[in-house]
């Protein structure tokens, strides 16, 4: 084969590879969509555990001997006082009979001694006997009385030993374990060195509990008194309702994983739950009713979204620019701009986790209390909060008190914002109009809401006068209760939403076959759906991005392959040129780099 034919074959192969890559590039993929709809999102913390009885009683005998009768087996339900075990009573019966005989003899001696004492009392009164003889009779009577008391005590002890040979149930319950059998010789629990022989174990199984091991990342969301749903493997379709009793203070480390035991009380009146059953407990942490939600597959972070642009026929640069513009419209929430990592020029930050707080543009209604304790009145992400004096804030509170209707409109606007009915731009525009109607500056209102006045948001008890009006700092210095992920809940006044842990994300809205990146604020989330706090409307179609992610990974792999193939072409040409030069030069006359042969 000549050199020219080899070169032609390689070029043909390279052209086929490039054509295949181009064909794959233009291949269109079908991206499914889903509609934004209202759902109920339930947040729960789950853990596995086992069923155990609450109070286990070990039944032992105070007497030693051989078992001659057993009336129960494991699983037997017994009542208080029922016969459980009967021991051999011959020895204790003989001891009882002897003690009773001793008592009879002691009582007889007492009678004789008492009669003798009475006679000696009369004789001593008549001076017939001496004083010594009288004293002897008195002493004999006292000894007889003591002997009767000792005999009665011995008889009582013998009676107890006889009764102890019959073991009865200390309370009602179920026999869960039997460790002895008929004919076995047992030792006493009171006189035995080892604590005696355990006959039975019983427990009241009408109320049981589950000992569930929760991961330390979830234990902060579990508190005593929370409602719990327990599902055991034996009854997978039958949930059992329970209540968290307590959280054990000592952690359990299993294979380098730290777990905390949580005791959950369960009602077992039906008797379905047995000790040792394995199951799963789900503690209800948050429940969001009738909120806008989208599938988790539709959500990407601001860093991941540009990577999926090519799969939807968009430019990565245009997607990045659109996200940056929307983040600026949102007021730079989550750390966009504001000098983090060199400002916006440093690129989009990772928005995978929830931000500490949501920073707002001037004139916005406070969706959550500010983070207290920040120096210089800074808001989330380090932006300087507007400064407002205490006199300005007093005027602001007075204005809210004088116009409760406007304050209610602000509260309704805030609620609409939390429900996703209005976006940030519309909320900012409407809130500025309402503040103008109040006669206060929007920047002053923001400073009073966000802790820009002296003392910041951490001041205790700085609630506005005239009741808890909309737009004012919540009580307790901004430390709203119930700040778990999932959305706002009203305080005691019913007008202030508590602190909401939200985060930002990016979805691609589909309209008329066109994909548009949209920055949204997200709230509560479970394994399937995530709450949409703002940014989308009910009925909007969003792209499910699993297919696009696969296509993006394929495109990235093809790009690397083309880069490797394209980088090898000059080397191939140089090799081909060297071969041609060597051939034309007659085995060594070729110039370096495959140039023409020397003449």
C-alpha positions as CSV (number, residue, x, y, z in Angstrom):
1,X,0.0,0.0,0.0
2,X,1.4,3.4,-1.0
3,X,1.7,6.4,1.3
4,X,-1.0,8.3,-0.6
5,X,-3.5,5.5,-0.1
6,X,-2.7,5.3,3.7
7,X,-3.2,9.1,4.0
8,X,-6.5,8.9,2.1
9,X,-7.8,6.1,4.3
10,X,-7.0,8.1,7.5
11,X,-8.6,11.2,6.2
12,X,-11.7,9.2,5.2
13,X,-11.9,7.7,8.7
14,X,-11.5,11.1,10.3
15,X,-14.2,12.6,8.1
16,X,-16.6,9.8,9.1
17,X,-16.0,10.4,12.8
18,X,-16.6,14.1,12.4
19,X,-19.7,13.5,10.4
20,X,-21.0,11.1,13.1
21,X,-20.3,13.7,15.8
22,X,-22.1,16.4,13.9
23,X,-25.1,14.1,13.3
24,X,-25.2,13.3,17.0
25,X,-25.1,17.1,17.7
26,X,-28.1,17.8,15.6
27,X,-30.1,14.9,17.1
28,X,-33.0,16.3,19.0
29,X,-34.2,15.0,22.3
30,X,-37.7,15.0,23.8
31,X,-37.8,16.7,27.2
32,X,-40.9,15.9,29.2
33,X,-42.7,18.7,31.1
34,X,-44.9,19.0,34.2
35,X,-47.4,21.6,35.3
36,X,-47.1,23.7,38.4
37,X,-49.9,22.5,40.6
38,X,-51.1,22.7,44.2
39,X,-50.2,19.8,46.5
40,X,-49.8,18.9,50.1
41,X,-46.1,18.5,51.0
42,X,-45.3,16.5,54.1
43,X,-41.9,16.8,55.7
44,X,-41.0,14.0,58.1
45,X,-37.9,12.5,59.7
46,X,-37.7,8.7,59.4
47,X,-35.8,6.1,61.2
48,X,-35.9,2.3,61.7
49,X,-36.4,0.6,65.0
50,X,-37.9,-2.3,66.9
51,X,-40.9,-2.8,69.1
52,X,-40.3,-3.4,72.8
53,X,-42.5,-3.5,75.9
54,X,-42.6,-0.5,78.2
55,X,-42.3,-2.3,81.5
56,X,-40.8,-5.9,81.7
57,X,-41.2,-7.7,85.0
58,X,-38.9,-10.6,85.9
59,X,-40.8,-13.0,88.1
60,X,-38.7,-14.8,90.7
61,X,-39.4,-17.0,93.7
62,X,-38.5,-16.0,97.3
63,X,-38.4,-19.7,98.1
64,X,-36.1,-22.5,96.9
65,X,-37.3,-25.9,95.7
66,X,-38.5,-28.1,92.9
67,X,-41.2,-26.9,90.5
68,X,-44.2,-29.3,90.7
69,X,-46.8,-27.2,88.8
70,X,-46.7,-24.6,86.0
71,X,-50.0,-23.2,84.7
72,X,-48.8,-20.7,82.0
73,X,-46.8,-20.7,78.8
74,X,-45.3,-17.9,76.7
75,X,-48.1,-15.8,75.3
76,X,-50.5,-16.5,78.1
77,X,-52.5,-13.5,79.2
78,X,-52.8,-13.4,83.0
79,X,-54.5,-11.3,85.6
80,X,-53.1,-10.0,88.9
81,X,-52.9,-12.9,91.5
82,X,-53.2,-15.8,89.0
83,X,-51.1,-18.9,89.8
84,X,-47.9,-19.1,87.8
85,X,-45.6,-21.6,89.5
86,X,-46.1,-24.0,92.4
87,X,-43.0,-25.3,94.3
88,X,-42.6,-28.4,96.4
89,X,-44.0,-27.5,99.9
90,X,-43.1,-30.5,102.0
91,X,-40.1,-28.8,103.7
92,X,-41.8,-25.5,104.3
93,X,-45.0,-27.2,105.4
94,X,-43.1,-29.2,108.0
95,X,-41.4,-26.0,109.2
96,X,-44.8,-24.4,109.4
97,X,-46.3,-27.3,111.4
98,X,-43.3,-27.2,113.8
99,X,-43.6,-23.5,114.3
100,X,-47.3,-23.8,115.0
101,X,-46.6,-26.5,117.6
102,X,-44.0,-24.4,119.2
103,X,-46.5,-21.6,119.5
104,X,-49.1,-23.9,121.1
105,X,-46.5,-25.0,123.7
106,X,-45.4,-21.5,124.4
107,X,-49.0,-20.3,124.9
108,X,-49.6,-23.2,127.3
109,X,-46.4,-22.4,129.3
110,X,-47.7,-18.8,129.4
111,X,-51.0,-19.8,130.9
112,X,-49.2,-21.9,133.6
113,X,-46.8,-19.2,134.4
114,X,-49.6,-16.6,134.7
115,X,-51.5,-18.8,137.1
116,X,-48.4,-19.5,139.2
117,X,-47.6,-15.8,139.3
118,X,-51.2,-15.0,140.6
119,X,-50.8,-17.5,143.4
120,X,-47.4,-16.2,144.4
121,X,-48.8,-12.7,144.4
122,X,-51.4,-13.8,147.0
123,X,-48.9,-15.7,149.1
124,X,-46.4,-12.9,149.0
125,X,-49.1,-10.5,150.2
126,X,-49.8,-12.8,153.1
127,X,-46.0,-13.0,153.8
128,X,-46.0,-16.8,153.3
129,X,-43.3,-16.8,150.6
130,X,-40.2,-14.8,150.4
131,X,-39.5,-11.9,148.1
132,X,-37.0,-14.0,146.1
133,X,-39.6,-16.7,145.4
134,X,-42.1,-14.0,144.3
135,X,-39.5,-12.4,142.0
136,X,-38.8,-15.8,140.4
137,X,-42.4,-16.3,139.5
138,X,-42.6,-12.8,137.9
139,X,-39.5,-13.6,135.8
140,X,-40.9,-16.9,134.7
141,X,-44.1,-15.1,133.5
142,X,-42.1,-12.6,131.5
143,X,-40.1,-15.4,129.9
144,X,-43.3,-17.2,129.0
145,X,-44.6,-14.1,127.3
146,X,-41.4,-13.6,125.3
147,X,-41.5,-17.3,124.2
148,X,-45.0,-16.8,122.9
149,X,-43.9,-13.8,120.9
150,X,-40.9,-15.7,119.4
151,X,-43.2,-18.6,118.5
152,X,-45.7,-16.4,116.8
153,X,-42.9,-14.8,114.8
154,X,-41.5,-18.1,113.8
155,X,-44.9,-19.2,112.7
156,X,-45.4,-16.1,110.6
157,X,-42.1,-16.6,108.9
158,X,-43.0,-20.2,108.2
159,X,-46.3,-19.1,106.8
160,X,-44.5,-16.7,104.5
161,X,-42.1,-19.4,103.3
162,X,-45.1,-21.6,102.7
163,X,-46.8,-18.8,100.7
164,X,-43.7,-18.1,98.8
165,X,-43.7,-21.6,97.4
166,X,-46.7,-20.5,95.4
167,X,-45.7,-17.9,92.8
168,X,-48.5,-15.6,91.7
169,X,-48.7,-12.8,89.1
170,X,-47.7,-9.4,90.5
171,X,-49.8,-7.6,87.9
172,X,-51.8,-8.2,84.7
173,X,-49.9,-8.8,81.5
174,X,-48.6,-11.3,79.0
175,X,-45.9,-14.0,79.5
176,X,-43.2,-13.0,77.0
177,X,-40.5,-15.4,78.2
178,X,-40.3,-18.7,80.2
179,X,-36.9,-19.7,81.4
180,X,-37.7,-22.8,83.6
181,X,-39.7,-26.0,83.2
182,X,-41.6,-28.5,85.2
183,X,-39.4,-30.4,87.6
184,X,-36.5,-27.9,87.7
185,X,-35.0,-27.0,91.1
186,X,-34.7,-23.3,91.5
187,X,-32.9,-21.1,94.0
188,X,-34.4,-18.3,96.2
189,X,-34.2,-14.7,95.0
190,X,-33.6,-13.5,98.6
191,X,-31.1,-16.0,99.9
192,X,-29.4,-17.0,96.6
193,X,-26.0,-15.6,95.9
194,X,-26.7,-15.0,92.2
195,X,-30.0,-13.3,92.8
196,X,-32.1,-16.4,92.3
197,X,-33.6,-18.1,89.3
198,X,-35.7,-16.1,86.9
199,X,-38.9,-18.0,86.3
200,X,-40.8,-15.9,83.9
201,X,-40.8,-12.5,82.1
202,X,-44.1,-10.7,81.7
203,X,-45.2,-7.3,80.5
204,X,-48.4,-5.4,79.7
205,X,-48.5,-5.4,75.9
206,X,-51.6,-3.2,75.6
207,X,-49.1,-0.3,75.5
208,X,-45.7,-0.8,73.8
209,X,-43.1,1.5,72.4
210,X,-40.6,1.6,69.5
211,X,-37.0,2.4,70.0
212,X,-36.0,4.1,66.8
213,X,-32.5,5.2,65.9
214,X,-32.6,8.7,64.3
215,X,-29.6,10.1,62.5
216,X,-28.0,13.0,64.2
217,X,-28.9,15.2,61.2
218,X,-32.6,14.7,61.9
219,X,-32.6,14.6,65.7
220,X,-32.8,18.4,65.8
221,X,-36.3,18.2,64.3
222,X,-37.6,15.7,66.8
223,X,-39.2,16.9,70.0
224,X,-41.2,15.0,72.7
225,X,-44.9,15.1,72.0
226,X,-44.7,15.0,68.2
227,X,-47.1,12.8,66.4
228,X,-45.5,9.7,64.8
229,X,-46.6,7.1,62.3
230,X,-45.1,3.7,62.8
231,X,-45.2,1.0,60.1
232,X,-43.9,-2.6,60.9
233,X,-42.9,-5.2,58.4
234,X,-45.6,-7.6,59.6
235,X,-48.4,-5.1,58.7
236,X,-47.0,-2.9,55.9
237,X,-50.4,-1.5,55.0
238,X,-51.5,-0.8,58.6
239,X,-50.0,2.4,60.1
240,X,-49.9,2.8,63.9
241,X,-50.2,6.2,65.5
242,X,-47.8,7.1,68.3
243,X,-46.3,9.9,70.3
244,X,-42.6,10.7,70.9
245,X,-42.0,10.0,74.6
246,X,-38.4,11.2,74.9
247,X,-35.0,11.3,73.2
248,X,-32.2,9.4,74.9
249,X,-29.3,11.7,75.8
250,X,-26.6,9.3,74.9
251,X,-25.9,8.7,71.3
252,X,-25.2,5.3,69.7
253,X,-22.4,5.0,67.2
254,X,-22.9,2.2,64.7
255,X,-20.3,1.8,61.9
256,X,-19.1,5.3,62.4
257,X,-22.7,6.7,62.1
258,X,-24.0,8.6,65.1
259,X,-27.6,7.8,66.0
260,X,-29.9,8.9,68.8
261,X,-32.5,6.5,70.3
262,X,-36.0,7.9,70.3
263,X,-38.7,6.2,72.4
264,X,-42.2,6.3,70.7
265,X,-45.3,5.2,72.7
266,X,-47.9,3.2,70.8
267,X,-51.3,2.0,71.7
268,X,-51.5,-1.8,71.2
269,X,-55.0,-2.5,72.4
270,X,-55.6,-4.7,69.4
271,X,-52.5,-6.8,70.3
272,X,-51.0,-6.7,66.8
273,X,-47.6,-5.4,67.8
274,X,-45.3,-8.0,69.3
275,X,-41.9,-7.3,71.0
276,X,-39.1,-7.5,68.6
277,X,-41.0,-6.5,65.5
278,X,-39.0,-4.3,63.1
279,X,-40.4,-1.3,61.5
280,X,-40.0,2.3,60.5
281,X,-41.1,5.5,62.3
282,X,-41.9,8.7,60.6
283,X,-42.1,11.8,62.8
284,X,-44.1,14.6,61.3
285,X,-41.9,17.7,61.1
286,X,-43.9,20.0,58.8
287,X,-47.0,19.9,56.7
288,X,-47.7,22.4,53.9
289,X,-51.3,22.3,52.7
290,X,-52.4,23.3,49.2
291,X,-49.2,25.0,48.1
292,X,-47.7,25.4,44.6
293,X,-45.2,22.6,44.0
294,X,-43.1,21.2,41.2
295,X,-41.2,17.9,40.8
296,X,-37.7,17.9,42.1
297,X,-36.4,16.8,38.7
298,X,-37.4,20.3,37.3
299,X,-35.1,22.1,39.7
300,X,-31.4,22.9,39.2
301,X,-29.0,25.2,40.9
302,X,-27.7,28.4,39.3
303,X,-24.4,26.7,38.5
304,X,-26.0,23.6,37.0
305,X,-28.5,25.4,34.8
306,X,-26.1,26.8,32.2
307,X,-24.7,23.3,31.6
308,X,-28.1,22.1,30.4
309,X,-28.7,25.0,28.0
310,X,-27.3,23.2,25.0
311,X,-29.7,20.2,25.4
312,X,-32.6,22.7,25.1
313,X,-31.3,24.7,22.2
314,X,-30.1,27.6,24.3
315,X,-26.8,29.3,24.7
316,X,-25.0,28.8,28.0
317,X,-23.9,32.5,28.0
318,X,-27.5,33.7,27.5
319,X,-28.8,31.4,30.3
320,X,-26.1,32.7,32.7
321,X,-26.9,36.3,31.8
322,X,-30.6,35.8,32.3
323,X,-30.0,34.2,35.7
324,X,-27.8,37.0,36.8
325,X,-30.3,39.6,35.7
326,X,-33.1,37.8,37.6
327,X,-31.0,37.5,40.7
328,X,-30.3,41.2,40.6
329,X,-34.0,41.8,40.3
330,X,-34.5,39.6,43.4
331,X,-32.3,42.0,45.3
332,X,-29.1,39.9,45.2
333,X,-30.5,37.2,47.4
334,X,-28.5,34.3,48.3
335,X,-25.2,36.1,47.8
336,X,-25.4,37.1,44.1
337,X,-23.2,40.1,43.7
338,X,-22.4,42.2,46.8
339,X,-18.7,41.3,46.7
340,X,-18.7,37.6,47.5
341,X,-15.9,35.8,45.9
342,X,-15.0,38.9,43.9
343,X,-18.5,40.0,43.0
344,X,-20.5,39.0,40.0
345,X,-17.5,38.9,37.8
346,X,-16.3,35.9,39.8
347,X,-19.2,33.8,38.4
348,X,-22.4,32.4,39.8
349,X,-22.1,30.9,43.3
350,X,-23.3,27.5,44.2
351,X,-26.9,27.9,45.2
352,X,-27.4,24.3,46.2
353,X,-28.1,25.1,49.9
354,X,-30.6,27.5,51.5
355,X,-29.3,31.0,52.2
356,X,-29.2,32.5,55.6
357,X,-31.7,35.2,54.8
358,X,-33.4,36.9,51.9
359,X,-32.2,40.4,51.2
360,X,-34.7,42.8,49.8
361,X,-34.8,45.8,47.6
362,X,-35.9,49.2,49.0
363,X,-39.6,49.3,49.8
364,X,-40.2,45.5,49.9
365,X,-42.3,43.9,52.6
366,X,-40.3,41.9,55.1
367,X,-41.0,38.2,54.4
368,X,-39.0,37.0,57.4
369,X,-37.4,38.5,60.4
370,X,-33.8,39.7,59.9
371,X,-30.9,37.8,61.3
372,X,-30.1,39.5,64.6
373,X,-26.6,40.2,65.8
374,X,-25.0,41.3,62.6
375,X,-22.6,44.2,62.9
376,X,-23.2,47.6,61.4
377,X,-26.8,46.7,60.5
378,X,-25.8,44.4,57.6
379,X,-28.3,42.2,56.0
380,X,-27.8,38.7,54.6
381,X,-24.8,38.4,52.4
382,X,-23.1,41.5,53.8
383,X,-25.1,44.3,52.2
384,X,-25.5,47.5,54.3
385,X,-29.0,47.8,55.7
386,X,-30.6,51.3,55.6
387,X,-30.2,53.2,58.8
388,X,-33.2,54.5,60.6
389,X,-33.4,56.4,63.9
390,X,-35.6,55.4,66.7
391,X,-37.7,58.6,66.1
392,X,-38.2,57.5,62.4
393,X,-39.3,54.1,63.5
394,X,-41.7,55.5,66.1
395,X,-43.3,57.6,63.3
396,X,-43.4,54.5,61.1
397,X,-45.2,52.5,63.9
398,X,-47.6,55.4,64.5
399,X,-48.4,55.5,60.8
400,X,-49.2,51.8,60.9
401,X,-51.4,52.2,63.9
402,X,-53.3,55.2,62.4
403,X,-54.1,53.4,59.2
404,X,-54.8,49.7,60.0
405,X,-56.4,49.2,56.6
406,X,-53.1,49.9,54.9
407,X,-51.3,47.7,57.4
408,X,-53.7,44.9,56.5
409,X,-53.0,45.5,52.8
410,X,-49.3,45.1,53.5
411,X,-50.0,41.9,55.4
412,X,-52.2,40.5,52.6
413,X,-49.5,41.5,50.1
414,X,-46.9,39.6,52.1
415,X,-49.2,36.5,52.3
416,X,-49.7,36.6,48.5
417,X,-46.0,36.8,48.1
418,X,-45.5,33.8,50.3
419,X,-48.2,31.9,48.4
420,X,-46.6,32.7,45.1
421,X,-49.5,34.8,43.7
422,X,-47.3,37.8,43.0
423,X,-43.6,38.0,42.2
424,X,-41.0,40.3,43.8
425,X,-41.2,43.0,41.2
426,X,-45.0,43.4,41.6
427,X,-44.7,43.2,45.4
428,X,-42.0,45.9,45.5
429,X,-44.1,48.2,43.3
430,X,-47.3,47.7,45.3
431,X,-45.5,48.0,48.7
432,X,-43.9,51.3,47.7
433,X,-47.4,52.7,46.9
434,X,-48.7,51.5,50.3
435,X,-45.7,53.1,52.1
436,X,-46.3,56.3,50.2
437,X,-50.0,56.2,51.4
438,X,-48.7,55.8,54.9
439,X,-46.5,58.8,54.4
440,X,-43.3,57.1,55.3
441,X,-40.2,56.6,53.2
442,X,-39.7,53.0,51.9
443,X,-36.0,53.1,53.0
444,X,-37.0,54.1,56.5
445,X,-39.6,51.3,56.6
446,X,-37.0,48.9,55.5
447,X,-34.5,50.1,58.1
448,X,-37.1,49.7,60.8
449,X,-38.0,46.2,59.6
450,X,-34.5,45.0,59.0
451,X,-32.7,46.1,62.1
452,X,-31.1,49.2,60.6
453,X,-32.0,51.3,63.6
454,X,-29.8,51.4,66.7
455,X,-29.9,48.1,68.4
456,X,-30.7,46.2,65.3
457,X,-33.1,43.4,65.0
458,X,-31.9,41.8,68.2
459,X,-33.7,44.2,70.5
460,X,-36.2,42.6,72.8
461,X,-39.8,43.6,72.7
462,X,-39.6,46.2,70.0
463,X,-43.1,45.5,68.7
464,X,-44.9,48.4,67.1
465,X,-47.5,50.2,69.0
466,X,-51.1,49.5,68.2
467,X,-50.8,45.8,68.0
468,X,-48.8,43.6,65.7
469,X,-49.1,45.4,62.4
470,X,-47.9,44.3,59.1
471,X,-44.3,45.2,58.2
472,X,-43.2,45.5,61.8
473,X,-40.5,43.5,63.5
474,X,-42.0,40.3,65.1
475,X,-41.8,39.8,68.8
476,X,-38.9,38.2,70.6
477,X,-36.4,40.2,68.8
478,X,-37.0,38.6,65.4
479,X,-36.5,35.1,66.8
480,X,-39.7,33.7,65.3
481,X,-40.8,30.3,66.5
482,X,-41.1,27.3,64.3
483,X,-38.5,28.3,61.8
484,X,-38.2,24.9,60.2
485,X,-38.0,24.5,56.5
486,X,-41.4,24.7,54.9
487,X,-43.0,28.1,54.9
488,X,-44.5,30.8,57.1
489,X,-46.7,30.2,60.0
490,X,-48.5,33.0,61.9
491,X,-47.4,34.0,65.4
492,X,-49.9,34.5,68.2
493,X,-51.2,37.7,66.7
494,X,-51.9,35.8,63.5
495,X,-50.4,38.5,61.3
496,X,-46.7,37.9,61.2
497,X,-45.2,35.0,59.2
498,X,-42.4,33.3,61.1
499,X,-38.9,32.9,59.7
500,X,-39.0,30.8,56.5
501,X,-36.0,28.9,55.4
502,X,-36.1,29.2,51.7
503,X,-33.6,28.8,48.9
504,X,-33.3,29.7,45.3
505,X,-33.3,27.5,42.2
506,X,-33.6,27.6,38.5
507,X,-36.3,26.0,36.4
508,X,-36.9,26.1,32.6
509,X,-40.4,27.3,31.8
510,X,-41.8,25.9,28.6
511,X,-44.1,28.1,26.4
512,X,-44.8,27.6,22.7
513,X,-41.9,25.2,22.4
514,X,-39.4,27.7,23.9
515,X,-37.4,27.1,27.1
516,X,-36.9,30.1,29.4
517,X,-34.8,30.0,32.5
518,X,-36.6,31.2,35.6
519,X,-35.1,31.9,39.0
520,X,-37.6,30.8,41.7
521,X,-37.7,30.8,45.4
522,X,-38.3,27.3,46.9
523,X,-39.6,26.2,50.3
524,X,-40.5,22.9,51.8
525,X,-39.4,19.7,49.9
526,X,-39.8,16.0,50.2
527,X,-38.5,13.2,48.1
528,X,-40.8,14.0,45.1
529,X,-41.9,17.6,45.2
530,X,-40.7,21.0,46.3
531,X,-42.8,24.0,47.3
532,X,-42.6,27.1,45.1
533,X,-42.7,30.2,47.2
534,X,-42.5,32.7,44.3
535,X,-41.5,32.9,40.7
536,X,-44.1,30.6,39.1
537,X,-47.8,30.5,38.6
538,X,-50.2,27.6,38.8
539,X,-50.4,25.9,35.4
540,X,-47.0,26.9,34.2
541,X,-45.2,24.1,32.4
542,X,-41.7,23.3,33.6
543,X,-39.1,21.0,31.9
544,X,-38.1,17.8,33.7
545,X,-34.4,17.9,33.3
546,X,-33.2,14.3,33.8
547,X,-33.2,13.7,30.0
548,X,-31.4,17.1,29.4
549,X,-28.8,16.2,32.0
550,X,-28.1,12.9,30.2
551,X,-27.8,14.8,26.9
552,X,-25.5,17.4,28.5
553,X,-23.2,14.6,29.8
554,X,-23.2,13.0,26.3
555,X,-22.4,16.3,24.7
556,X,-19.6,16.9,27.1
557,X,-18.1,13.5,26.4
558,X,-18.4,14.1,22.6
559,X,-16.7,17.5,23.0
560,X,-13.8,15.8,24.8
561,X,-13.6,13.2,22.1
562,X,-13.5,15.8,19.4
563,X,-10.8,17.7,21.2
564,X,-8.7,14.6,21.5
565,X,-9.3,13.8,17.8
566,X,-8.6,17.4,16.7
567,X,-5.5,17.6,18.8
568,X,-4.1,14.5,17.1
569,X,-4.5,15.7,13.5
570,X,-1.4,17.9,13.4
571,X,0.7,15.0,14.6
572,X,-0.8,12.8,12.0
573,X,0.0,15.3,9.3
574,X,3.5,15.7,10.6
575,X,3.9,11.9,10.6
576,X,2.5,11.6,7.1
577,X,4.8,14.4,5.9
578,X,7.8,12.8,7.5
579,X,7.0,9.6,5.8
580,X,6.5,11.3,2.4
581,X,9.8,13.2,2.9
582,X,11.7,10.0,3.8
583,X,10.3,8.2,0.8
584,X,11.1,11.0,-1.6
585,X,14.5,11.6,-0.1
586,X,15.6,8.1,-0.7
587,X,16.0,7.1,2.9
588,X,17.5,10.1,4.7
589,X,17.6,13.0,2.3
590,X,14.3,14.5,3.6
591,X,14.3,17.9,5.3
592,X,13.1,18.2,8.9
593,X,9.3,18.4,9.3
594,X,8.6,16.5,6.1
595,X,9.9,19.3,3.8
596,X,11.0,18.7,0.2
597,X,14.1,16.7,-0.3
598,X,17.4,18.3,-0.8
599,X,18.5,18.6,-4.4
